[in-house]
């Protein structure tokens, strides 16, 4: 499974593509993609958000299910999805 991630231009926040191309802050709300066609379609939709100057640098990431939660495969993406690693009470991990 994959999801699309990017950074929101107005504040630099890591966001994920949700349903209908909306950008959400939590990976658990991201639209799940299976197959190359679905990823290509989602990236084409993300390109419209780039053109509208809402986000920058959209790309797909691999995710897995871990105890009922969506978790990125790579460490870099785990950090981006959760927020700062300085304290568990900060960032998105505090809301999860």
Backbone bond lengths (Angstrom), bond angles and torsions (degrees), N, CA, C in turn:
res aa  C-N    CA-C-N  psi(-1)  N-CA   C-N-CA  omega(-1)  CA-C   N-CA-C  phi
1 X - - - 1.451 - - 1.523 109.19 -
2 X 1.315 113.97 149.89 1.458 120.44 179.02 1.516 110.08 -136.23
3 X 1.341 115.24 160.77 1.454 123.47 170.32 1.526 107.12 -136.78
4 X 1.324 115.59 163.13 1.461 121.16 176.45 1.519 108.09 -101.04
5 X 1.326 115.83 133.91 1.463 121.35 177.06 1.521 109.35 -125.15
6 X 1.320 116.19 160.43 1.463 122.91 178.84 1.527 107.39 -164.10
7 X 1.315 116.05 -175.34 1.457 121.66 172.47 1.522 107.80 -118.20
8 X 1.328 115.21 134.53 1.461 120.87 177.56 1.526 108.08 -74.78
9 X 1.308 117.29 131.93 1.464 120.51 -174.75 1.526 113.93 -69.70
10 X 1.299 118.24 -35.25 1.467 119.69 -173.85 1.525 113.07 -65.52
11 X 1.356 116.96 -30.49 1.463 118.80 -177.21 1.527 114.23 -139.12
12 X 1.329 117.94 0.20 1.457 121.56 178.34 1.515 114.84 78.76
13 X 1.314 117.71 2.05 1.467 122.45 -178.18 1.534 111.30 -62.03
14 X 1.320 116.02 139.62 1.467 121.22 173.42 1.518 107.18 -71.40
15 X 1.328 116.05 129.36 1.457 121.27 -179.82 1.523 109.89 -130.71
16 X 1.325 114.76 164.08 1.455 122.65 -179.42 1.517 108.34 -129.85
17 X 1.321 115.63 145.85 1.457 119.43 -179.99 1.524 109.95 -75.31
18 X 1.315 115.53 121.84 1.454 121.60 177.48 1.516 110.55 -97.67
19 X 1.304 115.76 -162.64 1.457 120.75 178.78 1.519 111.30 -63.04
20 X 1.317 116.10 146.16 1.463 123.73 177.60 1.525 113.78 58.11
21 X 1.334 117.41 22.88 1.458 120.86 176.79 1.511 115.02 82.55
22 X 1.336 118.09 1.99 1.461 120.91 177.35 1.526 108.74 -66.68
23 X 1.330 117.45 152.12 1.467 122.02 179.46 1.514 109.24 -105.74
24 X 1.328 115.53 124.80 1.466 122.43 -177.08 1.522 109.30 -117.06
25 X 1.317 116.82 156.64 1.464 121.29 -176.23 1.521 113.90 -89.11
26 X 1.320 118.32 -20.71 1.460 121.33 -176.15 1.523 111.30 -108.15
27 X 1.312 116.53 133.92 1.464 121.55 -177.98 1.527 111.64 -62.49
28 X 1.308 117.24 -28.02 1.456 121.12 178.47 1.517 113.30 -65.89
29 X 1.329 117.46 -17.45 1.463 122.56 179.38 1.525 111.98 -100.15
30 X 1.328 117.11 1.74 1.470 121.56 -177.45 1.525 111.68 -73.21
31 X 1.294 115.51 150.77 1.471 122.77 175.60 1.516 108.89 -74.55
32 X 1.326 117.14 125.92 1.462 122.08 179.33 1.522 110.30 -81.75
33 X 1.324 115.34 136.93 1.466 121.25 -177.92 1.516 110.00 -122.12
34 X 1.320 115.17 136.32 1.460 120.71 175.38 1.515 108.20 -130.38
35 X 1.319 116.21 124.81 1.451 121.73 178.05 1.512 113.82 95.30
36 X 1.333 114.31 154.39 1.463 121.07 -176.91 1.519 112.71 -63.59
37 X 1.332 117.37 -36.89 1.462 120.19 -179.33 1.521 111.82 -64.83
38 X 1.322 116.85 -42.10 1.465 120.79 179.05 1.525 110.81 -64.42
39 X 1.330 116.95 -40.67 1.473 121.01 178.42 1.527 110.14 -65.35
40 X 1.320 117.44 -44.84 1.471 121.33 179.68 1.528 110.82 -61.47
41 X 1.311 117.06 -41.19 1.464 122.05 178.61 1.530 110.52 -64.49
42 X 1.328 116.58 -43.07 1.464 121.01 179.85 1.531 111.23 -66.32
43 X 1.321 116.91 -39.23 1.470 119.89 178.24 1.525 111.33 -67.98
44 X 1.331 117.31 -34.81 1.468 120.61 175.82 1.528 110.15 -64.54
45 X 1.316 116.54 -39.70 1.461 120.84 176.24 1.524 110.63 -65.86
46 X 1.322 116.82 -39.92 1.468 121.07 177.95 1.523 111.54 -63.72
47 X 1.323 117.05 -33.34 1.469 121.04 178.70 1.527 111.01 -59.97
48 X 1.320 116.86 -31.09 1.468 120.37 176.70 1.530 110.41 -66.73
49 X 1.325 116.66 -37.08 1.468 120.46 177.30 1.521 111.25 -69.72
50 X 1.328 116.67 -33.00 1.469 120.56 174.70 1.522 109.34 -64.66
51 X 1.333 116.26 -46.62 1.464 120.98 179.70 1.525 111.93 -62.02
52 X 1.333 116.27 -32.61 1.471 121.42 178.52 1.525 112.01 -83.32
53 X 1.321 116.67 1.50 1.465 123.58 178.97 1.525 113.34 60.79
54 X 1.341 114.99 38.47 1.462 120.68 175.96 1.525 111.01 -93.90
55 X 1.335 116.12 -37.06 1.464 121.85 -176.58 1.519 109.91 -136.44
56 X 1.334 114.94 170.15 1.449 121.44 175.36 1.528 108.54 -137.85
57 X 1.315 116.46 147.86 1.459 124.55 172.20 1.529 115.43 56.98
58 X 1.333 118.55 55.18 1.468 118.69 176.43 1.533 111.45 -73.04
59 X 1.320 116.13 141.96 1.463 121.23 176.13 1.518 108.78 -157.74
60 X 1.326 115.70 163.01 1.456 120.11 -178.93 1.525 110.84 -93.10
61 X 1.333 115.31 148.19 1.458 121.43 176.44 1.529 109.27 -131.09
62 X 1.311 114.89 150.39 1.469 122.07 175.36 1.517 108.96 -80.97
63 X 1.323 115.80 136.60 1.458 119.98 174.91 1.521 109.46 -129.42
64 X 1.328 114.57 164.03 1.464 120.36 176.40 1.520 108.07 -138.95
65 X 1.308 115.56 165.19 1.454 121.55 176.50 1.520 108.21 -95.64
66 X 1.320 115.48 125.35 1.465 121.10 179.63 1.528 107.76 -129.82
67 X 1.308 116.37 107.25 1.467 121.60 -179.05 1.526 111.96 55.35
68 X 1.333 116.49 41.16 1.457 121.09 177.73 1.513 115.28 80.83
69 X 1.322 117.96 6.37 1.466 121.92 179.21 1.520 109.76 -118.48
70 X 1.312 115.85 147.22 1.459 121.10 175.39 1.520 108.94 -80.10
71 X 1.329 115.17 127.79 1.461 120.70 -177.65 1.530 108.65 -133.77
72 X 1.322 117.81 130.55 1.465 119.50 175.72 1.523 111.47 -63.52
73 X 1.318 116.09 149.39 1.470 121.99 179.14 1.530 111.63 -70.51
74 X 1.333 117.42 -44.25 1.465 121.50 -174.05 1.528 111.68 -89.45
75 X 1.331 116.02 145.56 1.461 122.14 -179.84 1.527 111.39 -57.73
76 X 1.317 117.42 -45.15 1.471 120.69 179.95 1.515 111.12 -54.10
77 X 1.324 116.65 -43.63 1.463 121.08 -178.37 1.527 111.42 -74.08
78 X 1.329 117.75 -30.14 1.464 120.48 174.64 1.525 109.62 -62.25
79 X 1.323 116.35 -43.25 1.464 121.34 179.50 1.527 109.99 -65.78
80 X 1.330 117.31 -45.02 1.467 120.79 179.15 1.530 110.86 -60.82
81 X 1.332 116.68 -40.27 1.468 120.70 -177.16 1.526 112.26 -72.00
82 X 1.332 117.36 -32.29 1.459 121.17 -175.00 1.519 113.82 -92.27
83 X 1.303 117.66 -29.08 1.457 120.28 -177.63 1.518 111.07 108.10
84 X 1.317 117.71 -164.35 1.461 120.98 -175.74 1.525 112.40 -58.00
85 X 1.303 115.87 146.19 1.463 120.66 179.58 1.524 111.67 -93.42
86 X 1.326 117.48 5.04 1.460 120.37 -176.01 1.518 113.90 -72.71
87 X 1.334 117.33 -31.68 1.468 120.29 -178.72 1.523 108.98 -160.10
88 X 1.331 118.22 134.73 1.467 120.71 -177.69 1.528 114.47 -66.06
89 X 1.323 118.41 -13.60 1.454 121.26 178.29 1.524 112.01 -86.53
90 X 1.331 117.52 -0.03 1.455 122.42 -179.79 1.525 109.85 -110.60
91 X 1.304 116.16 156.87 1.453 121.06 174.08 1.516 112.72 76.59
92 X 1.315 114.74 -168.01 1.458 121.72 -176.40 1.510 112.33 -66.95
93 X 1.324 118.14 -27.83 1.459 119.55 -179.82 1.519 111.55 -62.91
94 X 1.324 117.22 -23.68 1.460 120.88 177.91 1.526 110.89 -71.91
95 X 1.330 117.37 -24.32 1.474 121.82 -179.09 1.513 112.34 -93.29
96 X 1.326 117.48 -15.71 1.467 120.08 -172.95 1.500 113.36 -75.68
